[in-house]
């Protein structure tokens, strides 16, 4: 199965803690609880410093798309500075996190996965003009174009479009002009 999504398919959703709004790109349903999700991709604009929403049982990965970045304080102790674009940072959703903006609003990309149902990984794939690159398959592969255009399995994707593929054995990404793609693999959890 393959499904292509674009900005007209995305939904604006309030943050769980009420502190802002997230643009939900894709939400894969939880198999038994309609109030939860298996996985969710979103882009959020963070306009002020403050706490992150808490998501027990969820593994989260965040990366900065635009802006000077953020400093995240995890559990009141360890601070992690995210000040470069496209550098994924993974953390448990139940962690209490305070976010401090480093220099104005930022836009970030979020992957959230129910850890009891799947393991998720997020990698950024940069393709030079004319480059083709293989991409491993997984139970589910989600691709989101951050910049440029890419062709996948005969389907052309432009900036801000998302492709959802179920059980592809292998994929090939090709770009004529060069592109940056967020590649998400969802696999069954480790025993």
C-alpha positions as CSV (number, residue, x, y, z in Angstrom):
1,X,0.0,0.0,0.0
2,X,1.2,3.5,-0.8
3,X,-0.5,6.8,0.1
4,X,0.6,10.3,-0.8
5,X,-0.3,13.2,1.4
6,X,0.1,16.9,0.9
7,X,-0.7,20.2,2.8
8,X,-4.5,19.8,2.0
9,X,-4.5,16.5,4.0
10,X,-2.8,17.9,7.1
11,X,-4.7,19.0,10.2
12,X,-3.9,21.6,12.8
13,X,-4.2,20.1,16.3
14,X,-3.9,21.8,19.7
15,X,-1.0,20.7,21.8
16,X,-1.9,18.3,24.6
17,X,-0.8,20.8,27.2
18,X,-2.7,23.7,25.5
19,X,0.5,25.7,24.8
20,X,0.3,25.8,21.0
21,X,-0.7,24.2,17.8
22,X,0.8,21.3,15.8
23,X,0.3,20.6,12.1
24,X,-0.4,16.8,12.1
25,X,1.0,15.4,8.8
26,X,0.0,11.8,9.5
27,X,-1.4,9.7,12.3
28,X,-1.4,6.0,12.1
29,X,-4.2,4.6,14.3
30,X,-3.7,2.5,17.4
31,X,-5.0,-1.0,16.7
32,X,-7.2,-1.1,19.9
33,X,-7.5,2.4,21.4
34,X,-9.1,5.1,19.2
35,X,-7.9,7.8,21.7
36,X,-4.2,6.9,21.0
37,X,-2.0,6.4,18.0
38,X,0.6,3.9,16.7
39,X,2.7,6.7,15.2
40,X,2.3,10.4,14.4
41,X,4.3,12.8,12.3
42,X,3.9,16.5,12.8
43,X,5.4,20.0,12.4
44,X,5.1,22.5,15.2
45,X,5.9,26.2,15.6
46,X,7.3,26.9,19.1
47,X,6.7,30.6,19.8
48,X,7.6,30.7,23.5
49,X,9.7,28.9,26.0
50,X,7.8,26.4,28.2
51,X,7.0,22.8,29.0
52,X,6.6,20.0,26.5
53,X,3.4,17.9,26.6
54,X,3.9,14.5,28.3
55,X,3.2,11.3,26.3
56,X,3.6,8.2,28.5
57,X,4.7,5.1,26.6
58,X,5.6,7.1,23.5
59,X,9.1,7.4,22.0
60,X,9.7,10.9,20.5
61,X,12.2,12.2,18.0
62,X,12.4,15.9,17.4
63,X,14.5,18.0,14.9
64,X,14.7,21.7,14.2
65,X,13.6,22.8,10.7
66,X,13.9,26.6,11.0
67,X,15.0,29.0,13.7
68,X,18.0,29.5,16.1
69,X,17.1,26.3,18.0
70,X,16.1,25.3,21.5
71,X,17.6,24.1,24.8
72,X,15.7,21.2,26.3
73,X,16.1,20.5,30.1
74,X,15.2,16.8,30.7
75,X,13.8,16.0,34.2
76,X,15.2,19.3,35.6
77,X,18.8,18.0,35.2
78,X,20.4,17.5,31.8
79,X,20.3,20.2,29.2
80,X,20.5,19.4,25.5
81,X,21.0,22.1,22.9
82,X,19.4,21.6,19.5
83,X,20.8,24.5,17.4
84,X,21.4,22.8,14.0
85,X,18.8,21.9,11.3
86,X,17.9,18.3,10.6
87,X,19.7,16.8,13.6
88,X,17.2,14.3,15.1
89,X,17.1,14.0,18.9
90,X,15.2,11.0,20.5
91,X,13.8,11.0,24.1
92,X,11.0,9.3,26.0
93,X,7.6,10.9,25.8
94,X,7.0,10.6,29.6
95,X,10.1,12.8,30.4
96,X,9.4,16.2,31.9
97,X,11.0,18.6,29.5
98,X,11.3,22.4,29.7
99,X,12.0,24.1,26.4
100,X,14.0,27.4,26.1
101,X,14.1,29.2,22.8
102,X,17.6,30.2,21.8
103,X,16.6,33.2,19.7
104,X,13.0,33.5,18.7
105,X,10.4,31.0,17.3
106,X,11.4,27.7,15.8
107,X,9.7,25.1,13.6
108,X,10.3,21.5,14.5
109,X,9.6,18.1,13.0
110,X,8.2,15.5,15.4
111,X,8.0,11.7,15.2
112,X,6.0,10.0,18.0
113,X,5.7,6.2,18.3
114,X,3.9,4.0,20.8
115,X,6.9,1.9,22.0
116,X,4.7,-1.1,22.9
117,X,3.6,-1.4,19.3
118,X,6.6,-0.3,17.2
119,X,10.2,1.0,17.1
120,X,10.7,4.1,15.0
121,X,13.8,5.7,13.6
122,X,14.2,9.0,11.8
123,X,17.0,9.8,9.5
124,X,17.6,12.7,7.2
125,X,18.6,11.8,3.6
126,X,20.4,14.5,1.6
127,X,20.6,13.8,-2.2
128,X,22.8,15.8,-4.5
129,X,21.4,16.7,-8.0
130,X,21.1,13.6,-10.1
131,X,21.7,11.2,-7.2
132,X,19.9,8.0,-6.6
133,X,20.1,6.2,-3.3
134,X,18.6,2.9,-2.0
135,X,16.6,3.0,1.2
136,X,16.0,-0.2,3.3
137,X,12.4,-1.4,3.7
138,X,10.6,-1.9,7.0
139,X,7.1,-2.7,8.2
140,X,6.2,0.9,7.5
141,X,8.2,3.6,5.7
142,X,7.2,7.3,5.9
143,X,8.9,9.9,3.8
144,X,8.5,13.7,4.2
145,X,10.2,16.1,1.8
146,X,11.9,18.9,3.7
147,X,13.4,20.6,0.6
148,X,13.4,20.1,-3.1
149,X,11.8,17.2,-4.9
150,X,12.3,13.4,-4.9
151,X,11.0,10.4,-6.9
152,X,10.1,7.2,-5.0
153,X,8.7,4.1,-6.6
154,X,7.6,6.1,-9.7
155,X,5.9,8.7,-7.5
156,X,7.2,12.3,-7.5
157,X,7.1,14.2,-4.2
158,X,7.5,17.9,-3.8
159,X,8.5,19.9,-0.7
160,X,6.1,19.4,2.3
161,X,4.6,16.2,0.8
162,X,4.5,12.9,2.7
163,X,4.5,9.3,1.4
164,X,3.3,6.4,3.5
165,X,4.4,2.9,2.3
166,X,3.4,-0.3,3.9
167,X,5.9,-3.3,3.9
168,X,8.2,-2.1,1.0
169,X,11.0,-4.6,0.5
170,X,13.4,-1.9,-0.8
171,X,13.1,1.6,-2.1
172,X,15.1,3.9,-4.3
173,X,15.1,7.7,-3.8
174,X,16.1,9.8,-6.9
175,X,16.4,13.6,-7.2
176,X,17.1,15.6,-10.3
177,X,17.7,18.9,-8.6
178,X,18.8,17.7,-5.1
179,X,16.6,17.2,-2.0
180,X,16.4,16.7,1.7
181,X,14.0,14.0,3.0
182,X,13.0,12.8,6.4
183,X,12.9,9.0,6.3
184,X,11.0,7.2,9.0
185,X,11.1,3.4,9.5
186,X,8.6,1.7,11.8
187,X,9.4,-1.9,12.8
188,X,7.9,-4.4,15.3
189,X,9.3,-3.8,18.8
190,X,12.2,-5.9,20.0
191,X,11.2,-8.9,22.1
